[in-house]
Every structure is written in structure tokens, then in C-alpha cells.
Amino acid sequence: MKKLSLIIVFLWIANIFCIAQSVVASSGAYHESSNATLSWTLGETITETNYGTKAILNQGVQQNYSFTIVKVYEKPETKVNINVFPNPTVDYVNISIENSNDQFEIAIFDLNGKMLISKKMNGAISSFDIKKFAESNYFLKISNQKGEIIKTYKIIKTHN
């Protein structure tokens, strides 16, 4: 009888763990349209992947994504000569813009897309102090007065 009681308690506990699911999520949402419904949470692993002709669906309680930038639009017809140096760098990034008297906006972003520094520049040479930045990769974006991206550079910050 003691053995039977122990088995029943074990099965009852195992049943609770199989049925109950607890999710701690940093974000989530539910969307519904006439064609489909989508419910998602952010942070857990993927359990199954389905491939269609127009989409890939990763099923699971939450999704864990890693984003990679595959293309940055740049205005191709620019006649401006831009030099960014040194790269990799430890403390300063210098930008030299030749063949233009236009004003440019120079901005440095971290890998999450957060703008860290931004300033306007009229040709010549300008420097950015990045000594306090962590050792990592950053993006330097150069835009014209209309806000069009002229050129984007990957800046490698190394340690001292």
C-alpha cells in the first residue's frame, strides 16, 4: 500500500510539471486579422520551424532573435571624398571630407542602433573622442543636409 501511494504521488507531481507552464517574458503581443492570428513573447527558445513560400515561422513560447545588418542604403552618386581613420582605433576617429562645402551630419551608433554621438561638419577634418566607449564595433553614419545617408562605416574600437 505504501508503494502504491508513493507511485500515485509521483504521477500526480509529474502530471503537474507536464501540464503547468510558466513564462517570464520581457515583451509580447497578440494580433488578429481576417487571414491569421499571431501571439508572441520575447526571450524563450524556438521549438519548431516551419517553412513556407513567403515566410518562415518559428514556433515556441518565446522567440530568441539575433539580428544581423545585411545592407545599409547609401546614396551612390556622391562625388564627395570621405576618409575615416584610424580604424581600428583606441581613442579617436578622424573624418576627412574633401570636394564639398556642404554641411554633413556625422553620427556614431552602437550595435543596438543607439546613437552615441552626433554633430554637424562642414568639410575639412573632424575628430570624435571614443576613449570612453567599450571595446566593440560601432557604425559611423554620414548624412547630407537632406538626411540622405552618404556613407556608413564600421568602426572597430580596441582596448588600450
C-alpha positions as semicolon CSV with decimal commas, in nm:
position;residue;x (nm);y (nm);z (nm)
1;M;0,000;0,000;0,000
2;K;0,288;0,236;0,081
3;K;0,439;0,163;-0,262
4;L;0,109;0,238;-0,438
5;S;0,070;0,568;-0,251
6;L;0,424;0,669;-0,348
7;I;0,356;0,590;-0,715
8;I;0,032;0,792;-0,711
9;V;0,206;1,093;-0,553
10;F;0,490;1,068;-0,807
11;L;0,245;1,053;-1,101
12;W;0,045;1,345;-0,961
13;I;0,361;1,561;-0,932
14;A;0,480;1,456;-1,277
15;N;0,138;1,549;-1,418
16;I;0,159;1,896;-1,263
17;F;0,501;1,958;-1,422
18;C;0,383;1,833;-1,762
19;I;0,069;2,049;-1,772
20;A;0,182;2,367;-1,599
21;Q;0,388;2,617;-1,790
22;S;0,520;2,941;-1,651
23;V;0,656;3,212;-1,880
24;V;0,852;3,515;-1,769
25;A;0,868;3,741;-2,073
26;S;1,012;4,084;-2,137
27;S;0,760;4,156;-2,410
28;G;0,472;4,004;-2,603
29;A;0,158;4,075;-2,802
30;Y;-0,142;3,924;-2,976
31;H;-0,262;4,028;-3,323
32;E;-0,558;3,904;-3,521
33;S;-0,669;3,970;-3,878
34;S;-0,907;3,807;-4,123
35;N;-0,621;3,590;-4,258
36;A;-0,423;3,492;-3,949
37;T;-0,362;3,529;-3,578
38;L;-0,026;3,582;-3,414
39;S;0,060;3,553;-3,049
40;W;0,421;3,604;-2,941
41;T;0,650;3,653;-2,645
42;L;1,014;3,757;-2,647
43;G;1,305;3,562;-2,497
44;E;1,248;3,185;-2,495
45;T;1,382;2,924;-2,731
46;I;1,231;2,804;-3,058
47;T;1,067;2,459;-3,054
48;E;0,981;2,407;-3,422
49;T;1,043;2,583;-3,754
50;N;0,802;2,571;-4,050
51;Y;0,898;2,693;-4,397
52;G;0,651;2,835;-4,649
53;T;0,688;3,002;-4,987
54;K;0,673;3,355;-4,840
55;A;0,755;3,311;-4,471
56;I;0,942;3,116;-4,207
57;L;0,753;3,050;-3,883
58;N;0,946;2,968;-3,567
59;Q;0,704;2,815;-3,317
60;G;0,763;2,822;-2,947
61;V;0,655;3,002;-2,636
62;Q;0,906;3,278;-2,700
63;Q;1,145;3,367;-2,977
64;N;1,518;3,434;-2,937
65;Y;1,645;3,650;-3,221
66;S;1,988;3,762;-3,330
67;F;1,983;4,049;-3,579
68;T;2,243;4,096;-3,847
69;I;2,264;4,404;-4,067
70;V;2,289;4,277;-4,423
71;K;2,260;4,602;-4,618
72;V;2,287;4,972;-4,549
73;Y;2,145;5,208;-4,811
74;E;2,394;5,468;-4,929
75;K;2,348;5,737;-5,189
76;P;2,558;5,603;-5,480
77;E;2,606;5,918;-5,687
78;T;2,807;6,116;-5,434
79;K;3,126;6,285;-5,558
80;V;3,247;6,358;-5,206
81;N;3,578;6,204;-5,099
82;I;3,545;6,073;-4,741
83;N;3,823;5,919;-4,532
84;V;3,776;5,769;-4,184
85;F;4,095;5,693;-3,991
86;P;4,246;5,525;-3,793
87;N;4,036;5,214;-3,799
88;P;4,070;5,010;-3,576
89;T;4,124;5,280;-3,315
90;V;4,185;5,316;-2,942
91;D;4,083;5,675;-2,868
92;Y;3,987;5,899;-3,163
93;V;3,817;5,859;-3,501
94;N;3,904;6,124;-3,760
95;I;3,681;6,207;-4,054
96;S;3,808;6,393;-4,358
97;I;3,559;6,519;-4,616
98;E;3,703;6,663;-4,939
99;N;3,548;6,810;-5,256
100;S;3,246;6,955;-5,075
101;N;3,146;7,270;-4,889
102;D;2,812;7,117;-4,787
103;Q;2,718;7,051;-4,429
104;F;2,707;6,687;-4,315
105;E;2,576;6,518;-4,004
106;I;2,810;6,262;-3,856
107;A;2,671;6,010;-3,605
108;I;2,814;5,708;-3,424
109;F;2,582;5,421;-3,326
110;D;2,637;5,111;-3,114
111;L;2,539;4,765;-3,237
112;N;2,189;4,807;-3,089
113;G;2,129;5,115;-3,305
114;K;2,155;5,364;-3,017
115;M;2,305;5,697;-3,125
116;L;2,606;5,775;-2,905
117;I;2,746;6,090;-3,068
118;S;2,613;6,326;-3,332
119;K;2,748;6,651;-3,473
120;K;2,743;6,862;-3,787
121;M;3,050;6,902;-4,004
122;N;3,148;7,132;-4,294
123;G;3,419;6,956;-4,495
124;A;3,778;6,954;-4,365
125;I;3,868;6,721;-4,074
126;S;3,671;6,646;-3,760
127;S;3,752;6,412;-3,469
128;F;3,536;6,203;-3,239
129;D;3,666;6,111;-2,894
130;I;3,567;5,747;-2,829
131;K;3,811;5,668;-2,545
132;K;3,524;5,602;-2,304
133;F;3,348;5,361;-2,540
134;A;3,366;4,989;-2,464
135;E;3,579;4,768;-2,686
136;S;3,335;4,678;-2,965
137;N;3,222;4,755;-3,318
138;Y;3,032;5,077;-3,393
139;F;2,871;5,232;-3,700
140;L;2,963;5,579;-3,824
141;K;2,692;5,727;-4,047
142;I;2,748;6,031;-4,268
143;S;2,431;6,206;-4,395
144;N;2,380;6,511;-4,614
145;Q;2,161;6,815;-4,533
146;K;1,853;6,636;-4,670
147;G;1,906;6,346;-4,428
148;E;2,016;6,106;-4,704
149;I;2,285;5,861;-4,596
150;I;2,603;5,926;-4,795
151;K;2,823;5,657;-4,639
152;T;2,828;5,420;-4,342
153;Y;3,147;5,281;-4,188
154;K;3,210;5,009;-3,933
155;I;3,443;5,143;-3,662
156;I;3,640;4,892;-3,455
157;K;3,721;5,020;-3,104
158;T;4,007;4,830;-2,943
159;H;4,141;4,841;-2,587
160;N;4,436;5,050;-2,470
